[in-house]
Amino acid sequence: MTEKIFKINGIDICTESFGNPKNPAILLIMGATCSMVYWDEEFCEQLANTGKFVIRFDNRDVGCSVSYEPGTSNYTVTNMAEDAIGVLDAYHID
């Protein structure tokens, strides 16, 4: 497993990857209020062992990604979708 923090859409997004980045990618997106670690590491490794490059990440305002003071966040589901695309771009996934 490799952890990386990328600047995506002007914020820090924490990611972890498993497997060979040359393999086909799977992006695991956890629910909006849960950390990426809810995607169990063993599960991620099992997927990687099937010849996939597995990426999990913390959504904004969750886990090790950027966080906001309660009541001050101003983002939408569209922003979160753009973050997911940004994660794929950061890993150079087409």
C-alpha positions, -999 to +999 in steps of 0.1 A: +000+000+000+012+035-009-003+066+007-001+099-013-017+133-007-025+152-039-036+188-044-069+184-062-093+212-070-073+234-046-076+210-016-056+181-002-070+147-009-055+117+008-052+085-013-038+050-009-031+026-038-025-011-040-010-032-069+007-023-101-002+011-116+001-004-151-029-027-144-065-017-150-077+006-122-105+004-097-114+035-078-131+028-045-153+056-032-166+054+003-198+071+015-195+108+021-190+106+059-167+075+061-130+073+057-114+052+030-102+027+056-138+013+056-126-003+024-107-030+043-070-033+034-072-070+030-101-065+005-080-040-014-050-064-015-073-092-028-085-070-056-049-060-064-039-097-065-064-102-093-044-079-116-060-046-107-046-013-096-068-003-066-071+033-054-091+043-023-093+079-010-108+101+017-135+124+004-131+161+013-139+168+050-132+131+059-102+113+073-068+126+062-082+148+034-089+185+039-113+193+068-135+222+075-147+238+107-182+226+116-208+247+097-182+263+074-181+238+045-194+250+012-191+221-013-215+200-033-218+164-045-206+178-079-174+190-062-170+155-047-174+139-081-148+163-095-125+153-067-129+116-077-120+125-113-091+145-100-078+114-081-079+094-113-061+123-131-034+124-104-027+087-109-027+093-147-057+070-152-076+075-185 
